[in-house]
C-alpha cells in the first residue's frame, strides 16, 4: 500500500513558483523541496525532472488564469470588469527582483517548444477572457474585441517587464492607471 501524500501536486507547483521567484532560472528541485518543506526525493519522485515540474506549473497556470479573471470581473460594470480581470495578471507581483527572476525563467521557457506552447495557452486564456469582456462593454472607440484583448494583454505583460526594470509604486496601480487611460479613450466614438 502506498503511503498517503503529505503535500499535493498543487502545493509543489506553488513551491516551484516561490523557488523561481527567489532563484530565477537557476532554481533546482532542491530549492523547490526547501520551499515546500519536503525532501528532494518527494519532488523528484512526483515530477521526475525540473522540466516536468515546469510543464505542470505552466499547465496549472493555463487552466487557472481564466477562472480567476472571470471571478474578478463578475458582478462589475462591463468596463470595470476589464480592469479587474487584467489586474489578476499582477497578483503576487510586489517585488521587482522576484518579477525579474520570473521573467528570466520565462526567457528560458520560451526556448523549449513544450513550455512555449504552455505559455501560449496561458496567454490565450487571458486574451479569451478579455475578448469576452470587451464584447460586453460599451466602448464605441475600441477596436474589435479580439484586437482590444490583444492590446490590453500586451499592455499588461509589458507593464510587468517595465516595472521589473524600473520599479516605481505598485505594478497593479500603474497598470490600473494605464488601462483606465486606454479604456477612457475607447469610450469615445471615433470620428466618422
Residue frames relative to the residue before (quaternion, step in Angstrom):
aa qw qx qy qz dx dy dz
X 1.0000 0.0000 0.0000 0.0000 0.00 0.00 0.00
X 0.4407 -0.7030 0.4998 0.2485 3.54 -0.91 0.98
X 0.5041 -0.6310 0.4940 0.3222 3.54 -1.14 0.67
X 0.5151 -0.6248 0.4692 0.3522 3.59 -1.06 0.63
X 0.4895 -0.6579 0.4895 0.2965 3.53 -1.11 0.71
X 0.3226 -0.7545 0.5453 0.1712 3.54 -0.97 0.92
X 0.7694 0.1861 -0.1037 0.6022 3.56 1.27 -0.33
X 0.4164 -0.7252 0.4969 0.2318 3.55 -0.94 0.89
X 0.6413 -0.4934 0.4130 0.4180 3.53 -1.30 0.28
X 0.6251 0.5455 -0.3380 0.4443 3.59 1.00 -0.80
X 0.6587 0.4956 -0.3126 0.4721 3.59 0.99 -0.77
X 0.6442 0.4994 -0.3255 0.4791 3.58 1.05 -0.68
X 0.6215 0.5198 -0.3380 0.4788 3.59 1.05 -0.72
X 0.6399 0.5067 -0.3241 0.4784 3.61 0.98 -0.80
X 0.6380 0.5128 -0.3238 0.4745 3.60 1.01 -0.77
X 0.5943 0.5479 -0.3590 0.4667 3.58 1.09 -0.64
X 0.6398 0.5248 -0.3211 0.4605 3.59 0.96 -0.84
X 0.6509 0.5020 -0.3122 0.4762 3.57 1.00 -0.83
X 0.6547 0.5149 -0.3149 0.4550 3.58 0.97 -0.86
X 0.6367 0.5072 -0.3314 0.4770 3.58 0.99 -0.78
X 0.6492 0.5320 -0.3155 0.4428 3.57 0.92 -0.88
X 0.7214 0.4415 -0.2430 0.4750 3.55 1.04 -0.73
X 0.8231 0.2618 -0.0914 0.4956 3.57 0.94 -0.94
X 0.4115 -0.7177 0.4711 0.3060 3.60 1.20 -0.20
X 0.8134 -0.2877 0.1812 0.4720 3.56 -1.23 -0.41
X 0.6189 0.5495 -0.3455 0.4422 3.60 1.21 -0.24
X 0.3668 0.7409 -0.4992 0.2593 3.61 1.21 0.16
X 0.2295 -0.7632 0.5918 0.1213 3.55 -1.22 0.59
X 0.6526 -0.4742 0.3953 0.4392 3.55 -1.30 0.13
X 0.5877 0.5611 -0.3699 0.4505 3.59 1.15 -0.54
X 0.6306 0.5142 -0.3339 0.4758 3.61 1.04 -0.72
X 0.6414 0.5141 -0.3191 0.4718 3.58 0.99 -0.83
X 0.6523 0.5170 -0.3120 0.4580 3.57 0.91 -0.92
X 0.6511 0.5067 -0.3179 0.4672 3.58 0.94 -0.86
X 0.6615 0.5022 -0.3113 0.4620 3.60 0.94 -0.84
X 0.7103 0.4404 -0.2475 0.4903 3.57 1.11 -0.69
X 0.4007 -0.7242 0.4712 0.3048 3.59 1.22 -0.35
X 0.5842 0.5410 -0.3856 0.4662 3.57 1.08 0.75
X 0.6171 -0.5258 0.4219 0.4059 3.56 -1.31 0.08
X 0.6252 -0.5394 0.4112 0.3860 3.55 -1.21 0.58
X 0.6160 0.5731 -0.3370 0.4227 3.57 1.04 -0.76
X 0.5995 0.5579 -0.3596 0.4473 3.57 1.11 -0.62
X 0.6830 0.4665 -0.2801 0.4872 3.58 0.89 -0.95
X 0.6785 0.4888 -0.2930 0.4635 3.58 0.86 -0.97
X 0.6624 0.5135 -0.3060 0.4516 3.58 0.97 -0.80
X 0.6787 0.4953 -0.2791 0.4649 3.55 1.06 -0.75
X 0.8279 0.2319 -0.0849 0.5036 3.58 0.86 -0.96
X 0.4323 -0.7416 0.4299 0.2799 3.58 1.18 -0.39
X 0.8048 -0.0972 0.0961 0.5776 3.57 0.95 -0.78
X 0.6601 -0.4818 0.4022 0.4128 3.52 -1.35 0.28
X 0.6459 0.5284 -0.3214 0.4475 3.59 0.94 -0.87
X 0.6655 0.4902 -0.3138 0.4673 3.60 0.88 -0.85
X 0.6216 0.5210 -0.3380 0.4774 3.57 1.07 -0.68
X 0.6493 0.5019 -0.3151 0.4766 3.59 0.98 -0.80
X 0.6273 0.5250 -0.3362 0.4667 3.60 1.01 -0.73
X 0.6496 0.5009 -0.3119 0.4794 3.58 1.00 -0.81
X 0.6416 0.5204 -0.3191 0.4644 3.57 1.01 -0.81
X 0.6573 0.5036 -0.3068 0.4693 3.58 0.96 -0.87
X 0.6509 0.5107 -0.3155 0.4647 3.61 0.96 -0.85
X 0.6491 0.5069 -0.3192 0.4689 3.59 0.96 -0.83
X 0.6476 0.5167 -0.3165 0.4620 3.58 0.98 -0.78
X 0.6653 0.5060 -0.2983 0.4608 3.56 0.94 -0.91
X 0.6871 0.4704 -0.2795 0.4781 3.58 1.01 -0.80
X 0.7484 0.4637 -0.2219 0.4191 3.57 1.00 -0.78
X 0.5933 0.6268 -0.3797 0.3331 3.60 1.05 -0.61
X 0.6710 0.5153 -0.3230 0.4241 3.62 0.80 -0.91
X 0.6715 0.4769 -0.3313 0.4602 3.66 0.80 -0.79
X 0.6370 0.5210 -0.3350 0.4589 3.60 1.02 -0.73
X 0.6642 0.4965 -0.3044 0.4687 3.57 0.95 -0.86
X 0.6565 0.5051 -0.3147 0.4636 3.59 0.94 -0.86
X 0.6388 0.5172 -0.3291 0.4649 3.59 0.99 -0.77
X 0.6508 0.5104 -0.3182 0.4633 3.60 0.97 -0.80
X 0.7047 0.4731 -0.2577 0.4617 3.58 1.05 -0.76
X 0.5268 0.6896 -0.3940 0.3028 3.58 1.15 -0.62
X 0.8504 0.1920 -0.1587 0.4634 3.53 -1.04 0.90
X 0.5921 0.5728 -0.3674 0.4316 3.60 1.22 0.09
X 0.6386 -0.4416 0.4524 0.4387 3.48 -1.39 0.22
X 0.5879 -0.6275 0.3612 0.3607 3.64 -0.86 0.86
X 0.6677 0.4702 -0.3233 0.4781 3.63 0.95 -0.68
X 0.6434 0.5011 -0.3222 0.4807 3.60 0.98 -0.78
X 0.5946 0.5860 -0.3550 0.4207 3.57 1.11 -0.69
X 0.6092 0.5532 -0.3531 0.4452 3.59 1.04 -0.72
X 0.6724 0.4895 -0.2943 0.4708 3.55 0.88 -0.95
X 0.6576 0.5136 -0.3159 0.4516 3.59 0.87 -0.93
X 0.6710 0.5064 -0.3041 0.4482 3.56 0.93 -0.88
X 0.6966 0.4664 -0.2974 0.4569 3.59 0.82 -0.92
X 0.6093 0.5620 -0.3623 0.4261 3.61 1.08 -0.54
X 0.4993 0.6374 -0.4299 0.3996 3.59 1.22 -0.32
X 0.6295 0.5568 -0.3409 0.4212 3.59 1.05 -0.69
X 0.6882 0.4545 -0.2878 0.4868 3.61 1.21 -0.25
X 0.4227 0.7186 -0.4718 0.2870 3.61 1.23 -0.07
X 0.8052 0.2273 -0.2081 0.5067 3.53 -0.90 0.97
X 0.5988 0.5310 -0.3637 0.4767 3.58 1.28 0.01
X 0.2556 0.7823 -0.5287 0.2076 3.54 -0.12 1.28
X 0.7218 0.3562 -0.2163 0.5526 3.54 1.31 0.01
X 0.4424 -0.7250 0.4547 0.2681 3.61 -0.58 1.08
X 0.6466 0.5215 -0.3405 0.4405 3.62 0.94 -0.76
X 0.6419 0.5089 -0.3176 0.4777 3.59 0.98 -0.83
X 0.6490 0.5135 -0.3113 0.4672 3.56 0.96 -0.89
X 0.6421 0.5153 -0.3215 0.4678 3.60 0.95 -0.82
X 0.6432 0.5166 -0.3251 0.4624 3.59 0.98 -0.77
X 0.6530 0.4934 -0.3154 0.4802 3.59 0.99 -0.80
X 0.6492 0.5020 -0.3206 0.4730 3.59 0.98 -0.77
X 0.6098 0.5375 -0.3440 0.4700 3.59 1.09 -0.67
X 0.6501 0.4963 -0.3128 0.4829 3.58 0.99 -0.81
X 0.6030 0.5590 -0.3555 0.4444 3.57 1.04 -0.73
X 0.6223 0.5430 -0.3384 0.4509 3.58 0.99 -0.80
X 0.6549 0.4854 -0.3014 0.4947 3.58 1.00 -0.80
X 0.6410 0.5439 -0.3229 0.4348 3.58 0.94 -0.90
X 0.6645 0.5342 -0.3105 0.4204 3.57 0.94 -0.88
X 0.6196 0.5406 -0.3415 0.4552 3.60 1.21 -0.39
X 0.6718 0.4527 -0.2825 0.5138 3.60 1.25 -0.34
X 0.4691 -0.7200 0.4232 0.2873 3.63 -0.54 1.09
X 0.6819 0.4811 -0.3067 0.4578 3.62 0.88 -0.82
X 0.6652 0.4789 -0.3059 0.4844 3.58 0.98 -0.79
X 0.6111 0.5375 -0.3427 0.4693 3.58 1.07 -0.71
X 0.6398 0.5115 -0.3180 0.4774 3.60 1.01 -0.80
X 0.6430 0.5193 -0.3171 0.4651 3.59 1.01 -0.77
X 0.6648 0.4842 -0.3061 0.4795 3.56 0.95 -0.84
X 0.6127 0.5379 -0.3446 0.4654 3.59 1.06 -0.72
X 0.6374 0.5161 -0.3287 0.4683 3.61 1.01 -0.74
X 0.6315 0.5220 -0.3301 0.4687 3.58 0.99 -0.79
X 0.6843 0.4738 -0.2846 0.4756 3.60 0.84 -0.95
X 0.6142 0.5357 -0.3503 0.4616 3.60 1.06 -0.67
X 0.6278 0.5362 -0.3301 0.4576 3.58 1.05 -0.74
X 0.6268 0.5243 -0.3244 0.4764 3.57 1.03 -0.81
X 0.6947 0.4770 -0.2810 0.4591 3.58 0.81 -0.99
X 0.6273 0.5485 -0.3401 0.4359 3.60 1.00 -0.76
X 0.6603 0.4895 -0.3055 0.4807 3.57 0.90 -0.91
X 0.6714 0.4961 -0.3054 0.4581 3.57 0.85 -0.93
X 0.6340 0.5256 -0.3391 0.4547 3.62 0.96 -0.78
X 0.6381 0.5130 -0.3261 0.4725 3.60 0.97 -0.80
X 0.6715 0.4926 -0.2960 0.4678 3.58 0.95 -0.85
X 0.6411 0.5103 -0.3265 0.4711 3.59 0.99 -0.74
X 0.6230 0.5485 -0.3443 0.4386 3.59 1.02 -0.74
X 0.7142 0.4404 -0.2458 0.4854 3.60 1.12 -0.64
X 0.6304 0.5687 -0.3241 0.4172 3.59 1.23 -0.38
X 0.3887 -0.6922 0.5588 0.2397 3.53 -1.18 0.66
X 0.2645 0.7408 -0.5573 0.2661 3.53 0.09 1.37
X 0.1648 -0.8555 0.4823 0.0914 3.58 0.33 1.24
X 0.6946 0.4690 -0.2835 0.4659 3.60 1.13 -0.46
X 0.5225 0.6550 -0.4052 0.3658 3.57 1.28 -0.07
X 0.5131 -0.5911 0.5033 0.3661 3.57 -1.19 0.43
X 0.7287 -0.3775 0.2864 0.4945 3.64 -1.21 -0.02
X 0.6840 -0.5425 0.2988 0.3854 3.62 -1.07 0.71
X 0.6663 0.4982 -0.3281 0.4476 3.62 0.86 -0.82
X 0.6675 0.4844 -0.2997 0.4796 3.58 0.99 -0.79
X 0.6320 0.5219 -0.3319 0.4671 3.59 0.97 -0.82
X 0.6384 0.5262 -0.3204 0.4614 3.58 1.01 -0.82
X 0.6445 0.5157 -0.3216 0.4640 3.60 0.95 -0.83
X 0.6537 0.5231 -0.3152 0.4468 3.56 0.96 -0.89
X 0.7082 0.4514 -0.2707 0.4705 3.58 0.81 -0.98
X 0.6265 0.5211 -0.3462 0.4649 3.62 1.01 -0.71
X 0.6566 0.4922 -0.3103 0.4800 3.59 0.98 -0.83
X 0.6135 0.5464 -0.3437 0.4549 3.57 1.05 -0.76
X 0.6585 0.5090 -0.3107 0.4591 3.58 0.93 -0.88
X 0.6715 0.4910 -0.3022 0.4654 3.57 0.87 -0.93
X 0.6599 0.5064 -0.2999 0.4671 3.57 0.97 -0.84
X 0.6232 0.5422 -0.3387 0.4504 3.57 1.04 -0.77
X 0.6336 0.5224 -0.3326 0.4637 3.60 1.01 -0.78
X 0.6750 0.4836 -0.3040 0.4670 3.59 0.90 -0.87
X 0.6567 0.5095 -0.3172 0.4567 3.59 0.89 -0.90
X 0.6679 0.5066 -0.3003 0.4551 3.56 0.93 -0.92
X 0.6297 0.5302 -0.3424 0.4529 3.59 1.01 -0.75
X 0.6918 0.4711 -0.2697 0.4761 3.57 1.09 -0.72
X 0.8007 0.0860 -0.0008 0.5929 3.57 1.02 -0.86
X 0.0496 -0.8481 0.5270 0.0247 3.59 0.45 1.16
X 0.1540 0.7346 -0.6477 0.1309 3.51 -0.93 1.00
X 0.8168 0.0655 -0.0821 0.5673 3.57 -0.53 1.13
X 0.6411 -0.4868 0.4120 0.4269 3.53 -1.31 -0.40
X 0.5246 -0.6545 0.4418 0.3182 3.57 -0.91 0.92
X 0.6189 0.5459 -0.3547 0.4396 3.61 1.01 -0.71
X 0.6560 0.5051 -0.3148 0.4642 3.59 0.98 -0.79
X 0.6463 0.5150 -0.3157 0.4663 3.58 1.00 -0.82
X 0.6742 0.4821 -0.2983 0.4734 3.58 0.90 -0.90
X 0.6150 0.5483 -0.3457 0.4490 3.58 0.99 -0.81
X 0.6746 0.4870 -0.2932 0.4709 3.59 0.91 -0.91
X 0.6565 0.5065 -0.3178 0.4598 3.61 0.95 -0.80
X 0.6646 0.4877 -0.3036 0.4778 3.58 0.91 -0.88
X 0.6321 0.5297 -0.3357 0.4551 3.60 0.98 -0.79
X 0.6431 0.5169 -0.3271 0.4607 3.59 0.97 -0.81
X 0.6757 0.4914 -0.2925 0.4652 3.57 0.91 -0.91
X 0.6879 0.4707 -0.2924 0.4689 3.58 0.83 -0.95
X 0.5936 0.5601 -0.3588 0.4529 3.59 1.10 -0.66
X 0.6664 0.4849 -0.3023 0.4790 3.58 0.95 -0.83
X 0.6918 0.4809 -0.2799 0.4602 3.58 1.03 -0.74
X 0.5320 0.6170 -0.4168 0.4032 3.60 1.23 -0.11
X 0.6566 0.5020 -0.2898 0.4826 3.56 1.25 -0.46
X 0.4751 -0.6638 0.4973 0.2940 3.57 -0.93 0.87
X 0.4714 -0.6636 0.4867 0.3169 3.58 -0.96 0.76
X 0.5773 -0.5778 0.4266 0.3884 3.58 -1.09 0.55
X 0.3362 -0.7666 0.5094 0.1996 3.57 -0.98 0.78
